[in-house]
């Protein structure tokens, strides 16, 4: 996924969502990410709320920089990050680019 982390999201209006085999192929290179109800998601666990919120803020920075925003479920010591691309009605390469960038935030 490190190659994807170097890419940038592009506008995809009018493009088709990835098909199931494309999603499966990309997930094979995205440790911890899984397909759940039409989106890719991953849960990140932290020692405390401070670290969780620092991660959330870093994810927000990635979202702003890439203009591609995830759904976040935030708790005291965990955050679930969920991506899909509304403009294509499914999963796109932008979701995997941002997933790679989010993974790169942590050692």
Buried (B, 14 or more C-beta within 10 A) or exposed (E): BEEBBEBEBEEBEEBEBBEEEBBEEBBEEBEEBEBEEEBBBBBBEBEEEEBBBEBBEBBEEBBEEBEBBBEBEBEEEEBBBBBBBEBBEBBBBBBBBBBBBBBBBEE
